[in-house]
């Protein structure tokens, strides 16, 4: 599948999801809506998509939120999206979706392709209850989502998912194969430090948080040697230290931006 064709397919699919989540009608014998707990304003974490009986687990940052005006936005583990939602009973359709075109590894892109095909497969039936949302096609393929509470900066294990290249284009890329899920940071308010792992080596440093920025001291690391791709990622992560970074916390996503414009994006928990 060409990059252009993949982008068009994913964009069409993403337009369907917000509507599904925004659905709020309730029918007898149905769990498609919960009048006491609307789905708008909820952070829905995508757990999996099942196509032709095969389940595909979602990448770490796959999620969607919908505001009261029907605007949906989120991330599918690699690319961000936004769309305008509408609905009809317990069936959903939507339009005007846009997505980013960030380069990702094979696994997240395979998931996005499956999710795109599922969400583009006509009207989707919605079921909501118990903090869960399920979207189902007429063929029986499903997308499963779970309500997720906001994560605090302190005490959360922030797993790195992508690195920004810096510069005017603002592009970013997912971690190389073999590095996914290995780099993580945890901020400790009591000690005023941050600790974690830089794909290969452990790291600790002083961390002072104030007014949307974090001043990081020089990094203290172990001295293990790993394969070249992991060491290259570590070198980029080390650029965050011994300086001040700005941070943006959005529910369970954390973005750190260094003084030279390079960014690190991380997600909570997964």
Secondary structure as a PSIPRED ss2 file (coil, helix, strand):
# PSIPRED VFORMAT (PSIPRED V4.0)

   1 X C   1.000  0.000  0.000
   2 X C   1.000  0.000  0.000
   3 X H   0.000  1.000  0.000
   4 X H   0.000  1.000  0.000
   5 X H   0.000  1.000  0.000
   6 X H   0.000  1.000  0.000
   7 X H   0.000  1.000  0.000
   8 X H   0.000  1.000  0.000
   9 X H   0.000  1.000  0.000
  10 X H   0.000  1.000  0.000
  11 X H   0.000  1.000  0.000
  12 X H   0.000  1.000  0.000
  13 X H   0.000  1.000  0.000
  14 X H   0.000  1.000  0.000
  15 X H   0.000  1.000  0.000
  16 X H   0.000  1.000  0.000
  17 X H   0.000  1.000  0.000
  18 X H   0.000  1.000  0.000
  19 X H   0.000  1.000  0.000
  20 X H   0.000  1.000  0.000
  21 X H   0.000  1.000  0.000
  22 X H   0.000  1.000  0.000
  23 X C   1.000  0.000  0.000
  24 X C   1.000  0.000  0.000
  25 X C   1.000  0.000  0.000
  26 X C   1.000  0.000  0.000
  27 X C   1.000  0.000  0.000
  28 X C   1.000  0.000  0.000
  29 X C   1.000  0.000  0.000
  30 X C   1.000  0.000  0.000
  31 X C   1.000  0.000  0.000
  32 X C   1.000  0.000  0.000
  33 X C   1.000  0.000  0.000
  34 X C   1.000  0.000  0.000
  35 X C   1.000  0.000  0.000
  36 X C   1.000  0.000  0.000
  37 X C   1.000  0.000  0.000
  38 X C   1.000  0.000  0.000
  39 X C   1.000  0.000  0.000
  40 X C   1.000  0.000  0.000
  41 X C   1.000  0.000  0.000
  42 X C   1.000  0.000  0.000
  43 X C   1.000  0.000  0.000
  44 X E   0.000  0.000  1.000
  45 X E   0.000  0.000  1.000
  46 X E   0.000  0.000  1.000
  47 X E   0.000  0.000  1.000
  48 X E   0.000  0.000  1.000
  49 X E   0.000  0.000  1.000
  50 X E   0.000  0.000  1.000
  51 X E   0.000  0.000  1.000
  52 X C   1.000  0.000  0.000
  53 X C   1.000  0.000  0.000
  54 X E   0.000  0.000  1.000
  55 X E   0.000  0.000  1.000
  56 X E   0.000  0.000  1.000
  57 X E   0.000  0.000  1.000
  58 X C   1.000  0.000  0.000
  59 X C   1.000  0.000  0.000
  60 X C   1.000  0.000  0.000
  61 X C   1.000  0.000  0.000
  62 X E   0.000  0.000  1.000
  63 X E   0.000  0.000  1.000
  64 X E   0.000  0.000  1.000
  65 X E   0.000  0.000  1.000
  66 X E   0.000  0.000  1.000
  67 X C   1.000  0.000  0.000
  68 X C   1.000  0.000  0.000
  69 X C   1.000  0.000  0.000
  70 X C   1.000  0.000  0.000
  71 X E   0.000  0.000  1.000
  72 X E   0.000  0.000  1.000
  73 X E   0.000  0.000  1.000
  74 X E   0.000  0.000  1.000
  75 X E   0.000  0.000  1.000
  76 X E   0.000  0.000  1.000
  77 X C   1.000  0.000  0.000
  78 X C   1.000  0.000  0.000
  79 X C   1.000  0.000  0.000
  80 X E   0.000  0.000  1.000
  81 X E   0.000  0.000  1.000
  82 X E   0.000  0.000  1.000
  83 X E   0.000  0.000  1.000
  84 X E   0.000  0.000  1.000
  85 X E   0.000  0.000  1.000
  86 X E   0.000  0.000  1.000
  87 X E   0.000  0.000  1.000
  88 X E   0.000  0.000  1.000
  89 X C   1.000  0.000  0.000
  90 X C   1.000  0.000  0.000
  91 X E   0.000  0.000  1.000
  92 X E   0.000  0.000  1.000
  93 X E   0.000  0.000  1.000
  94 X E   0.000  0.000  1.000
  95 X E   0.000  0.000  1.000
  96 X E   0.000  0.000  1.000
  97 X E   0.000  0.000  1.000
  98 X E   0.000  0.000  1.000
  99 X E   0.000  0.000  1.000
 100 X C   1.000  0.000  0.000
 101 X C   1.000  0.000  0.000
 102 X C   1.000  0.000  0.000
 103 X E   0.000  0.000  1.000
 104 X C   1.000  0.000  0.000
 105 X C   1.000  0.000  0.000
 106 X H   0.000  1.000  0.000
 107 X H   0.000  1.000  0.000
 108 X H   0.000  1.000  0.000
 109 X H   0.000  1.000  0.000
 110 X H   0.000  1.000  0.000
 111 X H   0.000  1.000  0.000
 112 X H   0.000  1.000  0.000
 113 X H   0.000  1.000  0.000
 114 X H   0.000  1.000  0.000
 115 X H   0.000  1.000  0.000
 116 X H   0.000  1.000  0.000
 117 X H   0.000  1.000  0.000
 118 X H   0.000  1.000  0.000
 119 X H   0.000  1.000  0.000
 120 X C   1.000  0.000  0.000
 121 X C   1.000  0.000  0.000
 122 X C   1.000  0.000  0.000
 123 X C   1.000  0.000  0.000
 124 X E   0.000  0.000  1.000
 125 X E   0.000  0.000  1.000
 126 X E   0.000  0.000  1.000
 127 X E   0.000  0.000  1.000
 128 X E   0.000  0.000  1.000
 129 X E   0.000  0.000  1.000
 130 X C   1.000  0.000  0.000
 131 X C   1.000  0.000  0.000
 132 X E   0.000  0.000  1.000
 133 X E   0.000  0.000  1.000
 134 X E   0.000  0.000  1.000
 135 X E   0.000  0.000  1.000
 136 X E   0.000  0.000  1.000
 137 X C   1.000  0.000  0.000
 138 X C   1.000  0.000  0.000
 139 X C   1.000  0.000  0.000
 140 X C   1.000  0.000  0.000
 141 X C   1.000  0.000  0.000
 142 X E   0.000  0.000  1.000
 143 X E   0.000  0.000  1.000
 144 X E   0.000  0.000  1.000
 145 X E   0.000  0.000  1.000
 146 X E   0.000  0.000  1.000
 147 X E   0.000  0.000  1.000
 148 X C   1.000  0.000  0.000
 149 X C   1.000  0.000  0.000
 150 X C   1.000  0.000  0.000
 151 X C   1.000  0.000  0.000
 152 X C   1.000  0.000  0.000
 153 X C   1.000  0.000  0.000
 154 X E   0.000  0.000  1.000
 155 X C   1.000  0.000  0.000
 156 X C   1.000  0.000  0.000
 157 X C   1.000  0.000  0.000
 158 X E   0.000  0.000  1.000
 159 X E   0.000  0.000  1.000
 160 X E   0.000  0.000  1.000
 161 X E   0.000  0.000  1.000
 162 X E   0.000  0.000  1.000
 163 X E   0.000  0.000  1.000
 164 X E   0.000  0.000  1.000
 165 X C   1.000  0.000  0.000
 166 X C   1.000  0.000  0.000
 167 X C   1.000  0.000  0.000
 168 X C   1.000  0.000  0.000
 169 X C   1.000  0.000  0.000
 170 X C   1.000  0.000  0.000
 171 X C   1.000  0.000  0.000
 172 X E   0.000  0.000  1.000
 173 X E   0.000  0.000  1.000
 174 X E   0.000  0.000  1.000
 175 X C   1.000  0.000  0.000
 176 X C   1.000  0.000  0.000
 177 X C   1.000  0.000  0.000
 178 X C   1.000  0.000  0.000
 179 X C   1.000  0.000  0.000
 180 X C   1.000  0.000  0.000
 181 X C   1.000  0.000  0.000
 182 X C   1.000  0.000  0.000
 183 X C   1.000  0.000  0.000
 184 X E   0.000  0.000  1.000
 185 X E   0.000  0.000  1.000
 186 X E   0.000  0.000  1.000
 187 X E   0.000  0.000  1.000
 188 X E   0.000  0.000  1.000
 189 X C   1.000  0.000  0.000
 190 X C   1.000  0.000  0.000
 191 X C   1.000  0.000  0.000
 192 X C   1.000  0.000  0.000
 193 X E   0.000  0.000  1.000
 194 X E   0.000  0.000  1.000
 195 X E   0.000  0.000  1.000
 196 X E   0.000  0.000  1.000
 197 X E   0.000  0.000  1.000
 198 X E   0.000  0.000  1.000
 199 X C   1.000  0.000  0.000
 200 X C   1.000  0.000  0.000
 201 X E   0.000  0.000  1.000
 202 X E   0.000  0.000  1.000
 203 X E   0.000  0.000  1.000
 204 X E   0.000  0.000  1.000
 205 X E   0.000  0.000  1.000
 206 X E   0.000  0.000  1.000
 207 X E   0.000  0.000  1.000
 208 X E   0.000  0.000  1.000
 209 X E   0.000  0.000  1.000
 210 X E   0.000  0.000  1.000
 211 X C   1.000  0.000  0.000
 212 X C   1.000  0.000  0.000
 213 X E   0.000  0.000  1.000
 214 X E   0.000  0.000  1.000
 215 X E   0.000  0.000  1.000
 216 X E   0.000  0.000  1.000
 217 X C   1.000  0.000  0.000
 218 X C   1.000  0.000  0.000
 219 X C   1.000  0.000  0.000
 220 X E   0.000  0.000  1.000
 221 X E   0.000  0.000  1.000
 222 X C   1.000  0.000  0.000
 223 X C   1.000  0.000  0.000
 224 X C   1.000  0.000  0.000
 225 X C   1.000  0.000  0.000
 226 X C   1.000  0.000  0.000
 227 X C   1.000  0.000  0.000
 228 X H   0.000  1.000  0.000
 229 X H   0.000  1.000  0.000
 230 X H   0.000  1.000  0.000
 231 X H   0.000  1.000  0.000
 232 X H   0.000  1.000  0.000
 233 X H   0.000  1.000  0.000
 234 X H   0.000  1.000  0.000
 235 X H   0.000  1.000  0.000
 236 X H   0.000  1.000  0.000
 237 X H   0.000  1.000  0.000
 238 X H   0.000  1.000  0.000
 239 X C   1.000  0.000  0.000
 240 X C   1.000  0.000  0.000
 241 X C   1.000  0.000  0.000
 242 X C   1.000  0.000  0.000
 243 X E   0.000  0.000  1.000
 244 X E   0.000  0.000  1.000
 245 X E   0.000  0.000  1.000
 246 X E   0.000  0.000  1.000
 247 X E   0.000  0.000  1.000
 248 X E   0.000  0.000  1.000
 249 X E   0.000  0.000  1.000
 250 X E   0.000  0.000  1.000
 251 X C   1.000  0.000  0.000
 252 X C   1.000  0.000  0.000
 253 X E   0.000  0.000  1.000
 254 X E   0.000  0.000  1.000
 255 X E   0.000  0.000  1.000
 256 X E   0.000  0.000  1.000
 257 X E   0.000  0.000  1.000
 258 X C   1.000  0.000  0.000
 259 X C   1.000  0.000  0.000
 260 X C   1.000  0.000  0.000
 261 X C   1.000  0.000  0.000
 262 X C   1.000  0.000  0.000
 263 X E   0.000  0.000  1.000
 264 X E   0.000  0.000  1.000
 265 X E   0.000  0.000  1.000
 266 X E   0.000  0.000  1.000
 267 X E   0.000  0.000  1.000
 268 X E   0.000  0.000  1.000
 269 X C   1.000  0.000  0.000
 270 X C   1.000  0.000  0.000
